[in-house]
Amino acid sequence: MDLEEKIKQIIIDSLELEDISKEDIKTEEPLFGEGLGLDSIDALELGMALKKEFNLTLSKNKSENKKYFYSVKTIADFVRSQQNG
């Protein structure tokens, strides 16, 4: 399973999205608002799940974190930068 697929599975599992499959989540589509429709509570839960899974260090800057969590692709890029970093 590639990183993007793993992130999609974490989104589904951590947010208990029972009616959504990995195929329903588009890699470059926004996760919040008009895209998948996640909200700020979902962002907190997803952030904790990703921190646990990938041992991430999130910024204290909310707008920076918002940029990282825009889509599955931006999360994957952030994870890769942390792992190579």
C-alpha positions in Angstrom: 0.0 0.0 0.0 1.5 3.4 -1.0 1.5 6.3 1.4 -1.5 8.0 -0.1 -3.6 4.8 0.2 -2.4 4.4 3.8 -3.4 8.0 4.6 -6.9 7.5 3.1 -7.3 4.4 5.3 -6.3 6.4 8.3 -8.8 9.1 7.4 -11.6 6.4 7.1 -10.6 4.6 10.3 -9.8 7.5 12.6 -13.0 9.4 11.6 -15.1 6.3 11.4 -16.3 7.1 7.9 -18.3 3.9 7.4 -19.9 5.0 4.1 -16.7 6.1 2.4 -14.1 3.9 0.7 -10.5 4.8 -0.2 -11.7 5.1 -3.8 -14.2 7.8 -2.7 -11.3 10.0 -1.4 -9.6 11.8 -4.3 -5.8 12.3 -3.6 -5.8 16.0 -4.6 -9.3 17.0 -3.6 -9.7 19.2 -0.5 -10.5 17.3 2.7 -12.3 20.2 4.3 -15.2 22.3 3.2 -16.3 21.6 -0.4 -14.2 18.5 -0.9 -14.7 15.6 1.6 -16.5 18.0 3.9 -14.4 17.4 7.1 -14.6 20.0 9.9 -12.3 21.3 12.6 -13.1 18.4 15.0 -12.2 15.9 12.3 -8.9 17.8 11.8 -8.0 17.3 15.4 -8.8 13.6 15.3 -7.0 13.1 12.0 -4.0 15.1 13.3 -3.7 12.9 16.3 -4.0 9.7 14.3 -1.4 10.9 11.8 1.0 12.0 14.6 0.7 8.5 16.2 1.1 6.6 12.9 4.0 8.6 11.4 5.5 10.2 14.5 4.9 13.7 13.0 5.7 17.0 14.6 3.0 19.5 13.7 3.6 23.2 13.6 2.2 25.5 16.3 1.1 27.8 13.4 -2.5 26.9 12.5 -2.3 28.3 9.0 0.7 26.2 8.2 -1.0 23.0 9.5 -4.1 23.9 7.4 -1.8 23.9 4.4 -0.5 20.5 5.2 -3.9 19.1 5.8 -5.5 20.4 2.5 -5.6 17.1 0.7 -4.3 13.5 0.9 -1.4 14.6 -1.4 -0.4 17.5 0.8 -0.5 15.3 3.9 1.6 12.7 2.1 4.2 15.3 1.0 4.3 16.5 4.7 4.9 13.0 6.0 7.6 12.4 3.4 9.3 15.7 4.4 9.2 14.7 8.1 10.6 11.2 7.4 13.4 12.5 5.2 14.1 15.5 7.2 
